[in-house]
């Protein structure tokens, strides 16, 4: 939750500079970003051992790249850049077309915890 707090702060900092703060908050509240992975996506997907694509890792990577490219205001999106590496790493594996909650399995595999 501490890392999620920074991600939220970075996201709102990015949109605040574009005068879209309120719209972004309304949008985020309707997604896993606003409801939280532990409340929504993990119980529905990973805890049910379902990593079939809902929102693919390839789409998460695309969106993350767009967000990082869109940071033209000189905002340093540190956590976004760190997350980019993990999503890029999935592109070389079967995880690329799985649900983004499969990152739980991917990270375990990368750390030899399967």
C-alpha positions as CSV (number, residue, x, y, z in Angstrom):
1,X,0.0,0.0,0.0
2,X,3.0,2.3,0.6
3,X,4.1,1.9,-3.1
4,X,0.5,2.3,-4.3
5,X,0.4,5.6,-2.4
6,X,3.4,6.8,-4.4
7,X,1.8,5.6,-7.7
8,X,-1.4,7.5,-6.8
9,X,0.6,10.6,-5.9
10,X,2.6,10.4,-9.2
11,X,-0.6,9.9,-11.2
12,X,-2.4,12.8,-9.7
13,X,0.7,15.0,-9.9
14,X,0.9,14.2,-13.7
15,X,-2.8,15.1,-14.3
16,X,-2.8,18.1,-12.0
17,X,-0.4,19.8,-14.2
18,X,-2.8,19.3,-17.1
19,X,-5.9,20.6,-15.2
20,X,-7.6,17.2,-15.2
21,X,-7.3,16.4,-11.5
22,X,-11.1,15.9,-10.7
23,X,-11.7,13.9,-13.9
24,X,-8.8,11.6,-13.1
25,X,-10.0,11.0,-9.5
26,X,-13.5,10.1,-10.8
27,X,-12.0,7.8,-13.4
28,X,-9.6,6.1,-11.0
29,X,-12.3,5.4,-8.5
30,X,-14.0,3.2,-11.1
31,X,-10.9,1.1,-11.9
32,X,-8.7,-1.3,-10.0
33,X,-6.5,1.7,-9.3
34,X,-9.2,3.3,-7.2
35,X,-10.7,0.2,-5.7
36,X,-7.5,-1.6,-5.1
37,X,-6.1,-4.8,-6.4
38,X,-6.6,-6.5,-3.0
39,X,-10.3,-5.5,-3.0
40,X,-11.1,-6.2,-6.6
41,X,-8.8,-7.8,-9.1
42,X,-6.8,-10.2,-6.9
43,X,-9.9,-11.8,-5.3
44,X,-11.6,-12.1,-8.7
45,X,-8.5,-13.4,-10.6
46,X,-5.3,-14.5,-8.9
47,X,-6.9,-15.9,-5.7
48,X,-9.2,-18.0,-8.0
49,X,-6.1,-19.1,-9.9
50,X,-7.5,-17.4,-12.9
51,X,-4.9,-15.5,-14.9
52,X,-6.8,-15.6,-18.2
53,X,-6.7,-12.3,-19.9
54,X,-9.0,-9.6,-18.7
55,X,-6.5,-6.7,-18.9
56,X,-3.4,-8.2,-20.5
57,X,0.2,-7.4,-19.4
58,X,0.8,-6.2,-23.0
59,X,-1.9,-3.6,-22.5
60,X,-0.5,-2.5,-19.1
61,X,2.9,-2.1,-20.7
62,X,1.4,0.0,-23.6
63,X,-0.5,2.2,-21.2
64,X,2.5,2.6,-18.9
65,X,4.7,3.6,-21.8
66,X,2.1,6.2,-22.9
67,X,2.0,7.6,-19.4
68,X,5.7,7.9,-19.2
69,X,5.9,9.5,-22.6
70,X,3.1,11.9,-21.6
71,X,5.2,13.2,-18.7
72,X,6.4,16.2,-20.7
73,X,6.1,18.5,-17.7
74,X,9.4,17.3,-16.3
75,X,7.7,15.2,-13.6
76,X,9.9,12.3,-12.6
77,X,7.7,9.2,-12.4
78,X,10.0,7.0,-10.5
79,X,7.7,4.2,-9.7
80,X,6.3,4.1,-13.2
81,X,9.9,3.8,-14.6
82,X,10.6,1.0,-12.1
83,X,7.4,-0.9,-13.0
84,X,8.2,-0.6,-16.7
85,X,11.1,-3.0,-16.3
86,X,8.8,-5.7,-14.9
87,X,6.3,-5.3,-17.6
88,X,9.0,-5.3,-20.3
89,X,10.4,-8.5,-18.8
90,X,7.0,-10.2,-19.3
91,X,7.1,-9.4,-23.1
92,X,9.7,-12.2,-23.4
93,X,7.5,-14.8,-21.7
94,X,4.1,-16.4,-21.9
95,X,3.0,-13.9,-19.3
96,X,2.7,-11.1,-21.9
97,X,-0.8,-12.2,-22.9
98,X,-2.1,-13.1,-19.5
99,X,-4.0,-10.9,-17.0
100,X,-2.0,-8.2,-15.3
101,X,-2.7,-9.9,-12.0
102,X,-0.4,-12.7,-13.3
103,X,2.5,-10.4,-12.3
104,X,2.1,-12.0,-8.9
105,X,3.0,-15.4,-10.5
106,X,5.7,-13.8,-12.7
107,X,7.4,-12.1,-9.7
108,X,7.3,-15.4,-7.8
109,X,8.8,-17.2,-10.8
110,X,11.5,-14.6,-11.2
111,X,12.5,-15.2,-7.6
112,X,12.3,-19.0,-7.8
113,X,9.4,-19.3,-5.5
114,X,7.1,-21.5,-7.6
